[in-house]
Amino acid sequence: MKDAIQTIKDRASWRTFKDIPIEPEKMDVLKRAVNGIKKGPFGAQVRMELVDIEAVDADKAVKLGTYGTIEGAKIFIAAAAEKKDKSLADVGYILEEVILLCASLGLGTCWMGVTYDKAGFSNAIALKENEDLIAVTPVGYAVEKRRMKDKAMRVFVKSDTRKPLNAIYFEGDFKHSKDNESSGRFSQALECVRVAPSASNQQPWRVLKEGNKFHFYLEFTSSYKFQFGQVIDIGIAMKHLELACNELGIKGKWEFAEPAVEHGDKKYYSTYAC
């Protein structure tokens, strides 16, 4: 996508939306983006559907409004994946690109892995037996000023707090953390990884640079109740690195051979080889 780096930096979560319909031409772009089965880097098939809550009956529409955490949104994107190992990361990787597309169109979104009517959305997209519903996002025109409930939610999930790069990025081994000043031509790409959205803003990914390779690990945060969300997060972070490198003209590809690096209790997921 064009201007991926700036879009990644500018994009924020929104939970309150204007009562303004999305123009047909933008809806067409979204329909093309979500249409069909997408295969993630870990091999799971991901299916996304646009859900118009005004197209369902009134009682169901209230529940699909996600228990009061979202206000005013009429359109949602629901993402399901086949029941397969690491399918959560595949959803993070695939849905994040659509969320960034929405941002580039001037539309607000909000990653939701828990606070939505799972049964209602499962019915709305005709969830299949071999699928799990993984995440949902509202899509629409965000209000200019956040309501108090929205501000309180952002404080609760620490939306405006990010770890510094040297807390998540390492070179050679996990004893040597690095910051932007030492990351050279990869500085913008790594900044895009640093600002990636994550469940309760835990930033559970750890990136280890070894030569021309970036290894992604997951460091589970025991304090966060819904650890499955952290697996989604690593897919989001992977997508950010890939999009930024593409824009910078740095060619790379995903590999999955675990390196012989001492990593403690961190779980290896993937490698971006440049």
C-alpha positions as CSV (number, residue, x, y, z in Angstrom):
1,M,0.0,0.0,0.0
2,K,1.1,3.6,-0.6
3,D,2.4,5.7,2.3
4,A,2.4,2.7,4.6
5,I,4.9,4.2,7.0
6,Q,2.9,7.4,7.6
7,T,-0.4,5.6,7.8
8,I,1.1,3.3,10.4
9,K,2.3,6.2,12.5
10,D,-0.9,8.2,12.2
11,R,-3.5,5.4,12.7
12,A,-5.2,5.3,16.1
13,S,-8.1,3.3,17.6
14,W,-11.5,4.8,17.6
15,R,-14.6,3.6,19.4
16,T,-17.1,6.5,18.7
17,F,-18.3,7.1,15.2
18,K,-20.4,9.7,13.3
19,D,-23.8,8.9,11.9
20,I,-22.4,9.3,8.4
21,P,-22.5,6.4,5.8
22,I,-19.4,5.3,4.1
23,E,-19.4,6.4,0.4
24,P,-20.1,3.6,-2.2
25,E,-16.7,4.0,-3.8
26,K,-15.0,3.4,-0.5
27,M,-17.2,0.5,0.3
28,D,-16.2,-1.0,-3.0
29,V,-12.6,-0.7,-2.0
30,L,-13.3,-2.4,1.3
31,K,-15.3,-5.2,-0.4
32,R,-12.4,-5.9,-2.7
33,A,-10.0,-5.9,0.2
34,V,-11.9,-8.4,2.3
35,N,-13.3,-10.6,-0.5
36,G,-12.0,-14.2,-0.9
37,I,-9.9,-16.5,1.3
38,K,-6.5,-15.1,2.3
39,K,-3.7,-17.4,3.3
40,G,-1.5,-16.1,6.1
41,P,2.3,-16.6,6.4
42,F,1.8,-19.5,8.8
43,G,-0.5,-21.3,6.3
44,A,-4.0,-20.7,7.8
45,Q,-6.8,-19.6,5.6
46,V,-8.4,-16.4,6.8
47,R,-11.9,-15.3,5.8
48,M,-13.1,-11.7,6.4
49,E,-16.7,-10.4,6.0
50,L,-18.3,-7.0,6.1
51,V,-21.2,-6.9,8.5
52,D,-23.8,-4.2,8.3
53,I,-25.7,-4.2,11.6
54,E,-28.6,-2.3,10.0
55,A,-29.2,-5.4,7.9
56,V,-30.0,-7.6,10.9
57,D,-33.1,-7.3,13.2
58,A,-33.1,-4.6,15.9
59,D,-32.5,-6.9,18.9
60,K,-29.5,-8.5,17.3
61,A,-28.2,-5.2,16.1
62,V,-28.0,-3.9,19.7
63,K,-25.9,-6.9,20.7
64,L,-23.6,-6.5,17.7
65,G,-23.0,-3.0,18.9
66,T,-20.4,-4.7,21.2
67,Y,-21.8,-4.0,24.7
68,G,-21.4,-0.2,24.7
69,T,-17.7,-0.1,24.0
70,I,-18.4,1.0,20.4
71,E,-20.9,3.8,19.6
72,G,-22.3,4.8,16.3
73,A,-20.6,2.3,14.0
74,K,-22.9,0.5,11.5
75,I,-20.2,-1.4,9.5
76,F,-17.9,-4.0,11.0
77,I,-15.3,-6.3,9.6
78,A,-15.2,-9.8,11.1
79,A,-12.2,-12.1,10.6
80,A,-12.4,-15.9,11.0
81,A,-9.6,-18.4,10.4
82,E,-9.5,-22.2,10.0
83,K,-8.6,-24.0,13.2
84,K,-4.9,-24.4,12.7
85,D,-1.7,-23.8,14.6
86,K,-0.7,-20.1,14.7
87,S,-3.9,-19.1,12.8
88,L,-4.3,-16.2,15.3
89,A,-1.0,-14.7,14.0
90,D,-2.3,-15.1,10.4
91,V,-5.4,-13.1,11.3
92,G,-3.3,-10.3,12.8
93,Y,-1.1,-10.2,9.7
94,I,-4.0,-10.1,7.3
95,L,-6.6,-8.0,9.0
96,E,-4.0,-5.3,10.0
97,E,-3.4,-4.6,6.3
98,V,-7.1,-4.0,5.8
99,I,-7.3,-1.8,9.0
100,L,-4.4,0.3,7.6
101,L,-6.3,0.5,4.3
102,C,-9.3,1.9,6.2
103,A,-7.0,4.5,7.8
104,S,-5.7,5.5,4.4
105,L,-9.3,6.1,3.3
106,G,-9.9,8.3,6.3
107,L,-11.9,5.7,8.2
108,G,-11.6,4.8,11.8
109,T,-11.2,1.3,13.2
110,C,-10.5,-0.5,16.5
111,W,-9.1,-4.0,17.0
112,M,-11.5,-6.1,19.1
113,G,-10.6,-9.6,20.2
114,V,-12.9,-9.9,23.2
115,T,-15.5,-7.2,23.8
116,Y,-18.0,-8.1,21.0
117,D,-20.9,-10.5,20.6
118,K,-19.1,-13.5,19.4
119,A,-22.2,-15.6,18.8
120,G,-23.9,-12.8,17.0
121,F,-21.0,-12.1,14.6
122,S,-20.5,-15.8,14.1
123,N,-24.1,-16.1,12.9
124,A,-23.8,-12.9,10.8
125,I,-20.8,-14.4,8.8
126,A,-22.1,-18.0,8.8
127,L,-19.1,-19.3,10.7
128,K,-18.1,-22.7,9.5
129,E,-17.3,-25.7,11.7
130,N,-13.7,-25.7,10.8
131,E,-13.3,-22.0,11.6
132,D,-12.9,-19.8,14.7
133,L,-14.0,-16.2,14.8
134,I,-10.8,-14.3,15.9
135,A,-11.4,-10.6,15.7
136,V,-13.8,-7.8,14.8
137,T,-13.3,-4.1,14.0
138,P,-15.8,-1.3,13.5
139,V,-15.3,0.8,10.4
140,G,-16.6,4.4,9.9
141,Y,-16.0,8.1,10.3
142,A,-14.6,8.7,13.7
143,V,-15.7,11.7,15.8
144,E,-13.3,14.6,16.0
145,K,-13.4,14.6,19.8
146,R,-13.3,11.5,21.9
147,R,-16.1,11.0,24.3
148,M,-15.3,10.5,28.0
149,K,-15.9,6.7,27.9
150,D,-13.6,6.4,25.0
151,K,-10.9,8.4,26.8
152,A,-11.3,6.2,29.8
153,M,-11.0,3.1,27.7
154,R,-7.8,4.4,26.1
155,V,-6.3,5.0,29.6
156,F,-7.5,1.5,30.7
157,V,-5.8,-0.3,27.8
158,K,-2.8,2.1,27.8
159,S,-3.4,3.1,24.2
160,D,-1.1,6.1,24.4
161,T,1.8,4.3,26.0
162,R,4.6,2.5,24.1
163,K,7.7,0.8,25.2
164,P,10.9,2.3,23.9
165,L,12.6,0.4,21.0
166,N,15.4,-0.9,23.2
167,A,12.8,-2.8,25.3
168,I,11.7,-4.9,22.3
169,Y,14.6,-4.9,19.8
170,F,18.0,-6.7,20.1
171,E,21.0,-7.4,18.0
172,G,23.1,-10.6,18.0
173,D,21.5,-12.0,21.2
174,F,19.0,-11.0,23.8
175,K,21.7,-9.5,26.0
176,H,22.2,-6.5,23.6
177,S,19.2,-4.3,23.2
178,K,19.4,-1.5,20.7
179,D,17.6,1.8,20.0
180,N,16.7,3.7,16.8
181,E,20.1,5.5,16.6
182,S,21.9,2.2,16.0
183,S,19.4,0.6,13.6
184,G,20.5,2.4,10.5
185,R,18.4,2.0,7.3
186,F,15.9,-0.1,9.3
187,S,15.1,2.7,11.8
188,Q,11.8,3.6,10.2
189,A,10.7,0.0,9.8
190,L,11.5,-0.8,13.4
191,E,9.6,2.3,14.6
192,C,6.6,0.9,12.7
193,V,7.0,-2.3,14.6
194,R,7.3,-0.4,17.9
195,V,4.0,1.5,17.4
196,A,2.0,-1.5,16.3
197,P,-1.3,-1.9,18.2
198,S,-1.5,-4.8,20.7
199,A,-3.8,-6.2,23.3
200,S,-3.8,-3.8,26.3
201,N,-0.8,-2.3,24.6
202,Q,1.5,-5.0,26.0
203,Q,3.8,-5.1,22.9
204,P,4.6,-8.8,23.5
205,W,6.8,-9.2,20.4
206,R,10.6,-9.2,20.6
207,V,12.7,-8.7,17.5
208,L,16.3,-10.0,17.3
209,K,18.5,-9.0,14.4
210,E,21.0,-11.5,13.3
211,G,22.9,-10.4,10.2
212,N,20.3,-9.5,7.6
213,K,17.5,-11.4,9.4
214,F,14.9,-10.2,11.9
215,H,13.7,-13.0,14.1
216,F,10.3,-12.5,15.8
217,Y,9.6,-14.0,19.2
218,L,6.6,-13.8,21.5
219,E,7.2,-13.0,25.2
220,F,3.9,-13.8,26.9
221,T,2.8,-11.3,29.5
222,S,1.4,-13.2,32.4
223,S,-0.4,-10.2,33.8
224,Y,-2.6,-10.1,30.7
225,K,-5.6,-12.3,31.0
226,F,-6.3,-13.0,27.3
227,Q,-3.0,-14.4,26.0
228,F,-4.5,-15.4,22.7
229,G,-4.6,-11.7,21.8
230,Q,-0.8,-11.6,22.1
231,V,-0.5,-14.2,19.3
232,I,-2.7,-11.9,17.1
233,D,-0.3,-9.1,18.0
234,I,2.8,-10.8,16.6
235,G,1.1,-11.1,13.2
236,I,0.3,-7.3,13.3
237,A,3.9,-6.5,14.1
238,M,5.1,-8.7,11.3
239,K,2.9,-6.9,8.8
240,H,4.2,-3.5,10.0
241,L,7.8,-4.6,9.3
242,E,7.0,-6.0,5.9
243,L,5.0,-3.0,4.7
244,A,7.6,-0.5,5.9
245,C,10.5,-2.5,4.3
246,N,8.5,-2.7,1.1
247,E,8.1,1.1,1.1
248,L,11.8,1.6,1.8
249,G,12.8,-0.6,-1.1
250,I,14.2,-3.3,1.3
251,K,13.3,-6.6,-0.2
252,G,12.6,-9.5,2.2
253,K,10.7,-12.7,2.7
254,W,9.3,-14.7,5.6
255,E,11.1,-17.8,6.8
256,F,10.3,-20.2,9.6
257,A,13.5,-22.0,10.6
258,E,14.2,-21.3,14.2
259,P,17.7,-19.9,14.7
260,A,20.1,-21.4,17.3
261,V,19.9,-18.4,19.6
262,E,19.5,-18.5,23.4
263,H,16.0,-17.1,24.0
264,G,14.9,-18.2,27.4
265,D,11.2,-18.5,27.7
266,K,10.4,-16.5,24.5
267,K,8.6,-18.4,21.8
268,Y,10.0,-18.2,18.2
269,Y,7.5,-17.4,15.5
270,S,9.1,-16.2,12.3
271,T,12.1,-14.6,10.5
272,Y,12.1,-11.7,8.0
273,A,15.1,-12.3,5.8
274,C,16.3,-9.1,3.9
